[in-house]
Amino acid sequence: MRGVQRTEDERIPAAADGQDTATSAGTDPATDTATATDTAARLRAICDEVSDRFYERADVVRTLVVALLAGQHSLVLGPPGTAKSEIARELTGRVEGAAYWEILLSKFTAPTRMFGPVDVAALARGEYRQVYEGRATTAHVAFIDEIFKCSTAALNETLGYLNERIYHPESGGEPIRCPLIGAITASNELPVGEDTAAIYDRLLVRIEVGYLADPSNFAALVRSAVSRPAAPARTTVELAALQHAVTADVPAVDVPDAVVDAVCTLRAALRRKELIASDRRWRQAVGLLQASAYLDGRPAVAESDLAVLTHVLWDSPAQRPTVEREVLQLVNPDAKEALDLADALDELEAQLDAMAGQSREALSEWVIKKAHNKLAMAGKRLEKLREEAVAAGRSTTAIDRVAGRRRAVRARVLTEALGMDASMVQAQL
């Protein structure tokens, strides 16, 4: 690969907020609206296609796209083998014309490996240059795996890259502006030191992932390893269209006073539970609300968009359920009952775990006397809640999530308590 030397006009002082706010001028508003509508529709199609490929990851996929549209960075937190890197590659590969860069960090990763190695040929001629092409310095979208294993040597440059989209060359001089739209990062664990905690603070969106919960989805995953499925649909979006959405279309989405009031109410509710987010985080979160509305094709933020804040306002996974409950109860009145049903499902699953090793007769009796009725009643109530939410024009996200949880618990009951073949469970749900 041939080295690329940045020209002087690409070396500029760091911007105050790290965002490139340049937008096109003199364009027809009608054309802009049509383009924005097409871009949002394409991104929705991408979300659907990627969600179909990765089981139980629809919310993860949508949230990552919302973060990218807001020009923010995200963290996918979970154990190995939960498709973190695959989802990141699949999403970023849908942006045509974008420079993509990824790296697996370790405590020994040098800054030059991330931002540009020394041009050895130039060094032999007595010139010190770095090869920026193909590195973080030229990437529009980045995937950084094991982000909290960032070396001490690379820490400051990584912080500048994430926060301000700049890189300070090894040879000195003015910083280089990087075209980064957003970074998707991943980790198996939370940061343990103050240095990596600074990076954690720069990741506005934090998403937890786990192993597949629904046995029928697991069975489908196993089957996919030995079958040759038809090539899936592959919608893409142009880099220029995505950049215009980030810099012009998303910031143009209106934020009504009612939403501002709801955000203030949410902040007060969380503070009463001693969950404090910084003013900066709250301000950045507004962009996520606008991006959520834009992705759904709406000109203004609605209270349903607040659901994305469940991935923003917690620091430790232990805090996430509390944040989720406060957010979803604010989003719509159906959420409280749906979350109560989720608690009942958790209790039912705990009972199933406690009965591990008991006889098939004992398990069957438990299913007949307790589990079956509870699952059936939860299913009927969730269907009713969903009908009421749809009729009222409210979001069904919380209800759908709990309904998915119910299906997963029921699948476990069918397979583990009744001994049903997991490959046959899907037809029973």
C-alpha positions in Angstrom: 0.0 0.0 0.0 1.3 3.4 -1.0 1.7 6.0 1.7 -0.6 9.1 1.6 0.8 12.4 2.8 -1.8 14.8 4.1 -1.8 18.2 2.5 -1.5 21.3 4.6 -5.2 22.3 4.3 -6.2 19.0 5.9 -4.2 19.9 9.0 -6.5 22.1 11.0 -7.0 23.0 14.6 -9.3 20.7 16.6 -13.0 21.7 16.4 -14.7 22.6 19.7 -17.2 19.8 19.6 -15.4 17.4 17.2 -18.2 17.4 14.7 -18.1 18.5 11.0 -21.2 20.6 10.6 -20.8 21.5 7.0 -24.0 21.0 4.9 -24.8 21.5 1.3 -26.1 24.9 0.3 -28.4 26.0 -2.5 -30.3 22.7 -2.9 -34.0 22.4 -3.6 -35.9 21.7 -0.3 -38.2 19.3 -2.0 -35.2 17.3 -3.3 -33.6 17.3 0.1 -36.9 16.0 1.7 -37.1 13.2 -0.9 -33.5 12.3 -0.4 -33.9 12.2 3.4 -37.0 10.0 3.1 -35.2 7.6 0.8 -32.2 7.5 3.1 -34.3 6.8 6.1 -36.2 4.1 4.3 -33.0 2.4 3.2 -31.7 2.5 6.7 -34.9 0.9 8.0 -34.5 -1.8 5.4 -30.9 -2.4 6.5 -32.1 -2.7 10.1 -34.7 -5.3 9.1 -32.3 -7.3 7.0 -29.6 -7.4 9.6 -32.1 -8.2 12.4 -33.4 -11.1 10.3 -29.8 -12.5 10.1 -29.0 -12.2 13.8 -31.5 -13.7 16.2 -32.6 -11.6 19.2 -30.6 -8.6 18.0 -33.3 -6.3 16.5 -33.0 -3.6 19.3 -29.2 -3.8 19.1 -29.1 -3.3 15.4 -31.6 -0.4 15.5 -29.8 1.3 18.4 -26.4 1.1 16.6 -27.9 2.7 13.5 -29.5 5.5 15.6 -26.1 6.1 17.3 -24.4 6.4 13.9 -27.1 8.8 12.6 -26.5 10.9 15.7 -22.8 10.9 15.0 -22.1 9.2 18.3 -20.1 6.2 19.5 -21.5 3.0 20.9 -20.3 0.2 23.0 -21.6 -3.4 22.6 -20.9 -5.1 26.0 -21.2 -8.9 26.2 -19.4 -12.2 26.4 -17.4 -13.7 23.5 -19.4 -15.3 20.7 -22.5 -13.0 20.8 -22.0 -11.7 17.3 -20.7 -8.2 18.4 -18.1 -7.9 15.6 -20.3 -9.6 13.0 -23.1 -7.2 13.5 -20.7 -4.2 13.3 -19.2 -5.5 10.1 -22.5 -6.2 8.5 -23.9 -2.8 9.3 -20.9 -0.8 8.3 -20.5 -2.9 5.1 -23.9 -1.5 4.0 -22.5 2.1 3.6 -21.2 2.3 0.0 -18.1 4.4 -0.5 -17.3 4.5 3.2 -13.8 3.8 4.4 -14.0 1.2 7.1 -11.4 0.4 9.7 -11.3 -2.1 12.5 -8.8 -3.2 15.1 -8.5 -5.6 18.1 -6.7 -3.7 20.8 -4.3 -5.0 23.4 -2.2 -3.3 26.1 0.7 -3.4 23.6 -1.1 -1.6 20.7 1.0 1.3 19.6 -0.6 4.6 18.4 1.1 4.3 15.0 -0.6 0.9 14.4 -4.0 2.6 14.9 -3.4 5.9 13.2 -0.6 5.4 10.7 2.7 3.5 10.6 5.9 5.1 9.7 6.6 5.1 5.9 9.8 3.0 5.9 10.8 3.9 2.3 10.5 7.6 3.1 12.5 7.1 6.3 15.3 5.6 4.3 15.4 8.8 2.3 15.6 10.8 5.5 11.9 11.8 5.5 9.6 11.1 8.4 6.1 10.3 7.1 3.2 8.2 8.3 1.0 6.1 6.1 -2.6 7.1 7.0 -4.5 5.3 4.3 -6.4 2.3 5.6 -6.1 3.4 9.2 -8.3 5.1 11.8 -7.2 8.5 10.4 -9.0 8.0 7.1 -12.0 5.9 8.3 -15.6 7.1 8.1 -16.8 4.2 10.3 -14.7 2.3 12.8 -15.0 -0.9 14.8 -12.7 -1.1 17.8 -12.8 -4.5 19.6 -11.7 -4.8 23.2 -11.7 -1.1 23.5 -10.8 -1.1 27.2 -7.6 -2.9 26.5 -6.3 0.3 24.9 -2.6 0.8 25.8 -1.4 3.7 27.9 0.6 4.9 25.0 -2.4 5.1 22.7 -4.9 6.4 25.3 -4.6 10.1 24.6 -4.8 9.8 20.9 -7.7 7.4 21.2 -9.6 9.9 23.4 -8.9 12.7 20.9 -10.0 10.5 18.1 -13.3 9.6 19.7 -14.1 13.0 21.3 -12.8 15.5 18.7 -12.2 13.4 15.6 -8.5 14.5 15.5 -5.1 12.8 15.4 -1.8 14.5 16.4 0.9 13.3 14.0 4.0 11.7 15.5 6.1 14.4 13.8 4.1 17.2 15.4 2.4 20.1 13.8 -1.3 20.8 13.5 -3.8 18.0 14.3 -5.4 16.1 11.4 -9.1 16.1 11.2 -10.5 12.5 10.8 -13.7 11.9 8.7 -15.1 9.6 11.4 -18.9 9.6 11.5 -19.1 7.2 14.5 -17.3 4.3 16.1 -18.8 1.0 17.2 -16.8 -0.5 20.0 -17.0 -3.8 21.8 -15.8 -5.4 25.0 -16.3 -8.5 27.1 -15.9 -6.5 30.3 -16.3 -3.0 31.8 -13.3 -0.7 32.4 -11.4 -1.2 35.6 -9.1 1.8 35.8 -9.4 5.6 35.6 -7.7 5.7 32.2 -10.1 3.4 30.4 -13.0 4.9 32.3 -12.3 8.1 30.4 -12.9 6.2 27.2 -16.0 4.6 28.6 -17.4 8.1 29.2 -17.0 9.0 25.5 -19.2 6.1 24.5 -22.7 7.6 24.6 -24.6 4.4 23.7 -24.1 1.2 25.8 -25.8 -2.0 24.7 -25.7 -5.2 26.6 -25.9 -8.5 24.7 -26.0 -12.1 25.9 -26.3 -15.6 24.5 -29.5 -16.6 22.7 -32.4 -17.0 25.2 -35.0 -18.7 23.0 -34.2 -22.4 22.4 -36.0 -22.3 19.1 -33.7 -19.5 17.9 -30.7 -21.5 19.1 -32.0 -24.5 17.1 -32.3 -22.3 14.1 -28.8 -21.1 14.6 -27.5 -24.7 14.7 -29.4 -25.5 11.6 -27.9 -22.5 9.8 -24.4 -24.0 10.4 -25.2 -27.0 8.2 -27.6 -25.5 5.6 -27.1 -23.2 2.7 -29.7 -20.5 3.0 -30.6 -18.3 0.0 -28.6 -15.1 -0.4 -30.4 -12.5 1.7 -31.5 -9.1 0.4 -28.8 -6.5 0.8 -29.9 -2.9 0.9 -27.2 -0.3 1.0 -26.9 3.5 1.5 -24.5 5.9 -0.1 -21.8 7.5 2.1 -22.8 11.0 0.9 -26.5 10.3 1.8 -25.5 9.1 5.3 -23.2 12.1 5.9 -26.0 14.5 4.8 -28.4 12.7 7.2 -26.0 13.1 10.1 -25.0 16.7 9.4 -28.3 18.2 8.1 -31.4 15.9 8.2 -31.2 14.6 11.8 -30.4 18.0 13.4 -33.4 19.4 11.6 -35.8 17.1 13.4 -38.0 19.1 15.7 -37.9 18.5 19.5 -41.4 19.6 20.9 -41.7 21.1 24.3 -43.6 18.0 25.5 -40.5 15.9 24.8 -38.3 18.4 26.7 -40.7 18.2 29.6 -40.6 14.4 29.5 -36.7 14.5 29.5 -36.8 16.7 32.6 -39.2 14.4 34.3 -37.0 11.4 33.5 -33.9 13.2 34.9 -35.7 14.0 38.1 -37.0 10.4 38.5 -33.5 9.0 38.0 -31.9 11.5 40.4 -34.4 10.3 43.1 -32.9 6.9 42.6 -29.4 8.3 42.8 -28.7 7.7 39.1 -26.9 10.8 37.9 -25.9 11.4 34.3 -23.8 14.4 33.3 -25.3 17.4 31.6 -23.1 16.6 28.6 -24.6 13.1 28.3 -28.2 14.5 28.5 -27.4 17.1 25.8 -25.9 14.5 23.5 -28.9 12.3 24.1 -31.1 14.8 22.3 -29.3 13.9 19.1 -30.2 10.3 19.6 -33.9 11.2 20.0 -33.7 13.2 16.8 -32.0 10.3 15.0 -34.6 7.8 16.3 -37.4 10.0 14.9 -35.6 10.5 11.6 -35.1 6.7 11.2 -38.8 6.2 11.6 -39.5 8.8 9.0 -41.0 11.4 11.4 -40.3 15.2 11.3 -40.5 15.6 15.1 -39.4 13.6 18.2 -42.1 11.7 20.0 -42.1 10.4 23.5 -41.7 6.9 22.1 -38.2 7.9 21.0 -37.2 8.1 24.6 -36.9 4.3 24.6 -33.4 4.7 23.2 -32.3 6.3 26.4 -32.4 2.9 28.1 -29.0 2.5 26.5 -27.6 5.8 27.6 -28.3 6.7 31.2 -26.6 3.8 33.1 -23.0 3.3 34.1 -23.1 -0.3 35.3 -25.3 -3.2 34.0 -26.9 -3.4 37.5 -28.4 0.1 36.9 -29.8 -0.7 33.5 -33.1 -2.4 34.7 -33.9 0.6 36.8 -33.2 3.0 34.0 -35.2 0.9 31.6 -38.2 0.8 33.9 -38.2 4.6 34.4 -37.8 5.3 30.7 -40.5 2.8 29.5 -43.0 3.9 32.1 -42.6 7.4 30.8 -42.8 6.4 27.2 -46.3 5.0 27.5 -48.8 3.7 30.2 -48.7 0.2 28.8 -45.0 -0.2 29.7 -45.6 -0.6 33.5 -47.9 -3.5 33.2 -45.6 -5.1 30.5 -42.6 -4.8 32.8 -44.6 -6.3 35.7 -45.3 -9.2 33.4 -41.6 -9.4 32.6 -40.9 -9.7 36.4 -43.4 -12.6 36.6 -41.7 -14.3 33.7 -38.3 -13.9 35.4 -39.7 -15.5 38.5 -41.1 -18.4 36.5 -37.8 -18.9 34.8 -36.0 -18.9 38.2 -38.4 -21.6 39.4 -37.5 -23.7 36.3 -33.8 -23.3 37.1 -34.4 -24.4 40.7 -36.1 -27.6 39.5 -33.1 -28.7 37.5 -32.5 -32.4 38.0 -36.0 -33.3 39.2 -38.0 -36.1 37.6 -40.0 -35.6 34.4 -43.2 -36.3 36.4 -42.4 -33.5 38.8 -41.6 -31.1 36.0 -44.7 -32.0 34.1 -46.9 -31.4 37.2 -45.3 -28.0 37.7 -46.0 -27.1 34.1 -49.7 -28.2 34.4 -50.4 -26.5 37.8 -48.3 -23.3 37.4 -46.3 -22.5 34.4 -48.9 -23.2 31.6 -51.5 -20.9 33.1 -49.1 -18.1 33.9 -47.6 -18.2 30.4 -51.0 -18.3 28.8 -52.4 -15.4 30.9 -49.2 -13.3 30.2 -49.6 -14.0 26.4 -53.2 -12.9 26.3 -52.6 -9.8 28.4 -49.6 -8.8 26.2 -51.7 -9.2 23.1 -54.4 -7.0 24.6 -51.8 -4.4 25.7 -50.4 -4.3 22.2 -53.8 -3.9 20.6 -54.5 -0.9 22.9 -51.1 0.6 22.2 -51.6 0.4 18.4 -55.1 1.8 18.6 -53.7 4.8 20.7 -50.8 5.3 18.4 -48.3 4.4 21.1 -45.0 2.6 20.7 -45.2 -1.2 21.1 -41.4 -1.6 21.7 -41.6 -2.5 25.4 -44.6 -4.8 24.9 -42.9 -6.6 21.9 -39.7 -7.1 24.0 -41.6 -8.6 26.9 -43.6 -10.8 24.4 -40.3 -12.0 23.0 -39.2 -12.8 26.6 -42.4 -14.8 27.1 -41.8 -16.8 24.0 -38.2 -17.6 25.2 -39.4 -18.7 28.6 -42.2 -20.8 27.1 -39.7 -22.4 24.8 -37.5 -23.3 27.7 -40.5 -24.8 29.5 -41.4 -26.9 26.5 -37.9 -28.2 25.9 -36.5 -28.5 29.4 -39.6 -29.4 31.5 -41.6 -31.4 28.9 -38.7 -32.7 26.8 -40.0 -31.4 23.5 -37.5 -31.2 20.6 -36.2 -27.7 20.3 -36.5 -27.9 16.5 -40.2 -28.4 16.9 -40.8 -25.6 19.5 -41.2 -22.8 17.0 -44.5 -24.2 15.7 -45.8 -24.3 19.2 -45.2 -20.6 20.1 
